[in-house]
Amino acid sequence: PGPNNRGSHVVGTAKAWVRRLDNSFFHDLTGGLPWLTTNLERGSDGIVHFTNLQLYSPKLRLSGAGQRFRDGTFHIVASGRQAKYGPVRLTLDGHIERPKLDILLDRPNDTLGITAMRLLLTPTAAGFDYRANGGSRLGPFTSNGRILLPQNGATIISIAALDAGGAHATGDLRSDPGGFTGRLALANGTL
């Protein structure tokens, strides 16, 4: 029972396994079906607190903590490592099936010299709107656009603007096995 024998106080450990991951983009990030374990505590206020939250998958490993609020939304802060993109830190806010994400990747692409990349993802009906910034071989960069997640289709990154080192580009990239394909239109040509 909770304080003064009102409500309840629950303490325990929870484990969850993802049984199906339909989106190929997220499947590629995790490298397979993730599972997690966490200590949890819920008091008479109805808020569930997660501590020692651990997410495991073949390509992504995260540790963190957070809360599930009475309205069903979550706030989780975690850090770890993704096999391809290296160290990662993230903050998740909102409904777990379509949260707002604030992600910091230390060195997601050595070839392009991408460093300290911050990626903000805001959920939409079609996927996510994104904003990104960081460092690159051309100097600081900024970008914004949409990540489209069609059901049973390839993920499309629709770049409204990509600015770095005085260059401006727009275009679409499609997530295919082994990487992204597509075209970017530059102010003075095409990549």
Salt bridges, closest charged atoms under 4 A:
ASP22 OD1 - ARG20 NE 2.78
ASP28 OD1 - LYS59 NZ 3.42
GLU41 OE2 - HIS9 NE2 2.57
ASP93 OD1 - HIS75 ND1 2.50
ASP102 OD2 - ARG118 NH2 2.56
ASP106 OD1 - ARG89 NH2 3.40
ASP110 OD1 - ARG107 NH2 2.77
ASP163 OD1 - HIS168 ND1 2.57
ASP176 OD1 - ARG174 NE 2.85
